[in-house]
Amino acid sequence: MSGLSVIIPTFNRTKFLTEAVISVLEQTVLPHEILIINDGSSPEFEHDLEKIASLSPLIELINNDTQKGVSFSRNQGIEAASGAFISFLDDDDILEMNFIKRGIAEFNENEKADVLISNTDILESGSTQSHGYKHFRKLMRNKSTLVGDEVNDASFFLTHCPMIHSFIFKNPVIKQFQFPEDLKYGEDMYLWIEMVDSEINFKRVDWIGGYFRLHKGNVSSHIDIGEKINFYEKIVNSGFDLNEHSSFLVALRGFYWSLRSGSFSKRYFWSVIKHPVWSLKAIWKRAKIHLHH
């Protein structure tokens, strides 16, 4: 195996998909392959998908007859990928032109690393006055002051939730795992935490790997509150060995979203109140930053 496989799930969004694919084809080091997983897009998108697939012999188009979800599609890509490394790109985001070159170089210099995490910036085409833009910038400013910079810890992912295009995985490592297909929110975060629990070695690098497109069609902006509660319930019931930071964040957010849904969770409430290390001042400081994840 050699090179990097890029997996791009897509559903009814060929306009942005074209830009995503071009950002991969314009890399200073080309990928081993680009796997586009068409997750049951409507028939009117078939022509555009075939046109995009014809842009390069590196592209393979895999079609699902019906929509099965982004986790199913990513898992399909993992199974099909044959590159030495694997990365994921949402169909509305783009990669920085040196992403593959820098990523492979980092792995060559750090043989013990299983997963690489780069930084993300936002595409400036969106409104700089929108709530989403301001929230993203706030997270970027505060990310180094919250719970430290230890990436091999669940609290890092609960705090920062790096964009999926920021990651590069060694092929044999990611093939040991699957994205949870029962989650519609936090499926990537759940997988990162599962990998931490399995002692997979993450390495963070200080360069931009890709760009997040902020727009009205972002899936994350239309998630039902119940789906967020499902994510925290799955974390609680997972049996993961969470440290104090991580267990606090899960309890705090689970309690917050249960209140937002109109219910009161005694379990989350007492988990927050009785937490052994966090003062009320610390709770308030972190709550202002973390609650809306």
N, C-alpha and C positions, 0 to 999 in steps of 0.2 A: 504494500500500500504506500501511496505517496500523495502529497498535496492535501487540499482542503475541500470537503464537500459542503456546499451551501444549500440548506433546506428552506424553501419558501412556501408555506401554505397560503392559499388564496381562495377567496370566495367573492365573486361579483365585484371585483375591484381592479380591473385591468389597467385603468389609467395610471394609478399609483404603482401597480406591479411592473409596468414597463420601466419606470424610473428606478425601481429597486433592482431589477435585473441588470440594467445598464450600469448601475453603480458597482455591480460585481464584475461585469465584463470589462470595465475600465480600470480594474485593479492593476497596480504595478507588477504584481505577480498573479497570474491567472489561477482560478480555482481548478481543482481536479474535475469537478462537475457541479452543475446547478440542478437541483431536484425541485421542480415546481409541483406542488401537490394541489391539484384542483379539487377543492372539497365540495363537489356537487354544484358548481356555478350554473346559473340559468343558461338555457340554450343560446340566448343572444350573445353570450360572451365567448362561445366556442371559437369563432373565427379569430377574435383578438388573442385568445390564448394560444392558438396554433401559430399565429403570426409572431407572437413573443417567443415561442419555443423554437421558431426557425431562425432566430437571431444568431445562434451559435450551435455548433455540434456538441458543445459542452452541456447543453440544456436537455434534460429529460423531463417530459410532462407526464405526470401520473394522475389519472382521473378517478375520482370517486363518483359512483352513480348517484348517490344522495349525500347531503351534507351530514358529516359525522363528527364535526367539531375540530378545533385547532389541535387539541392534544392527540386525537386519533391520527390526524394528518402528520404531525411531527413524529409520532411513533412510526408511521409508515416510512417517513424519510430516514429515520435512524436505521430501520431494518434494511433499506435499500442502499444506503450510503456505503461507498467503497474507498473513500479517501482516508488518509492516515489521521486526519483531523476533521471535526464536524462543527459547523456553526449553523445558527438559525437566524433568519431574517424575516420580519413581518413584511407583508406585501405593501405597506404604506411607508416604510422607513428606507433609509439608504446607508450604505457603508462608506466610511472614509477610504480614500483611494489607496492608502498604504496598509489597510487592515490586515490583509493576508500576509504580506511581506513581513510586517512587524510581528504578527502573531507567531508565525513559524520560527522566526529568529529568536523570539523569547523562549519558545519551547526548546530550541537547540541549546540555549544558554542555561536553561533550568530544567534538567532532565527529570527532577523529582515532581515537577508540577503536573497535575492531571487535568486541571482546568485553568484557563486564563480569563481574567475579567478586565476589560478596558473601560474607559469612560464614555459617556454619551453627552452629546449636545443636542440642542433643539433646532429644527429647521426654522429659519427666520421668516418663512412665508406666512406664519400664523400671526394673529394679533398679539402684540406685546402688552395689551391692556386686559386680555382675557384672564379669568380666574385660573384656568389651567396653566397658562404661561407663567403667571406670577408664582403659583404653587410649585411648579417645576424648578424655577430659579431659586426659590427659598430652600428647597431640598438640596440643591446643588451647593448653596452657600453654607448650609449647616451640616452637611454630611460628614465632615471630618471632626466635628465637635460633639457628637452624640454619644456613641458608645465605643469610641476608638476606631482603629483601622484594621482590626483583626478579621480577616475574611473567612478564616476557617472556624466560624462561629455562627450559629443560627441568627443571633441578634443582628449581625451585619446585614443579612438579607431581609429580615423583618424591618430594619431601619431604612435601608436604601432601596431595596428591590431593584437591582440593576436591570436595565433593558435587556431583552433576550439577545439582541444583536451584539451585545458587549462581550459575549462568551465565545470561547473556542474550547472544544473538548477533544481529548484524545479518543479516537474511535473505540478502542476496546473498553474504555471507561464508560462512555455514555451508553454503550450497548448493554451494559448491566442494568440499566434503569429504563423506566417509561414515565412519560407525563401522565398524571392521573386523569383518566377520561371521565370521571364522575364530577369533576370540578369545572365550573365556568368562570371562576375568578381565582386567581392565585395559584393556578396549576404549575406555573414555572417556579414561583417561590417555594411551593411545597416540594418540588423536585430538588431544588438547591439545598433545602434543609434536610431532606432525606439523604442527599449525598454527603453533607457535613456529618450527619449521624453515622454514616458508613465510613467515615474517616478518609474521604476523597480529598486530595490536596489541592486547594485553590490558591492561585497566585494573582494578585492585583497589580496592574501596570498603570502608569500615569500618562496615558495618551488616549486621545479620542479615537474610538473604533467605529462609531457610526452616529447617525442623526435620527432623532425621534421627530416624526411629523405630527404636530398638534393640529387636529381638525375635528369638525363636528361628528365625523363618522368613527372616531376612536372607540373601539369596543369597550375599553376600560371606563369610558365616561357614561356608559349605558348599562352598567351592571346592577342588577337588582340587589337590594340589601340582603335578602335571604341568601343569595349566592355568597356574599361576604361572610355571613354567619356560618354557612356550610364549610367554608375554608377553615375558619378558626376551630370549628368543631372537629374537623378532620385532623388538625394539628394536635388538639387536646387528646384525641382518641388514638393517635398514631403509636404511642409508646416511645416517641423520640426522647432521648436523654437531653432535655433542654436545661441550660444553666439559668441562673437567677434573672439575668437581663432578658433572656428570651421568653421565659415563662411569664414574666411581668408584662411584656409587650403583648403577648397572646391574650392574657387575661384582660388587660386594659381595653384592647380593641374589641375583643369578644363582648365585653360588657357594654362598650359604647354602641356597637352595631345592634346589639339586642335591644337597647333602649330606643334606638332609631327605628327599629321595627315595631315598636309599641309593646314590647314585653320587658320583663325584668328577670334577669338571670342571677339567682342567688349564688350559683357556683362561681360565676365570673366576679360578682361583687365581692364575695369574701376572699377570693384569690387576690384581688387588688388590695383590699383593706388590710389583710393579714400578711401581705408580702413582707419578708423579713428584712429587706435591705433598703427599701425605697421610702424616703420621707415624703410628706405631702408636697413640699416644695419641688422635689425631684419629679414627682408624679405630674404636677401641673406643667413644669417646664417641658417635659417630654410629650405630654398629652397635646399641647398646642401644635406640636410638629407632626406627631405620628397618627393622630386619631383618624384622619381622613383616608388612610391607606386601605 
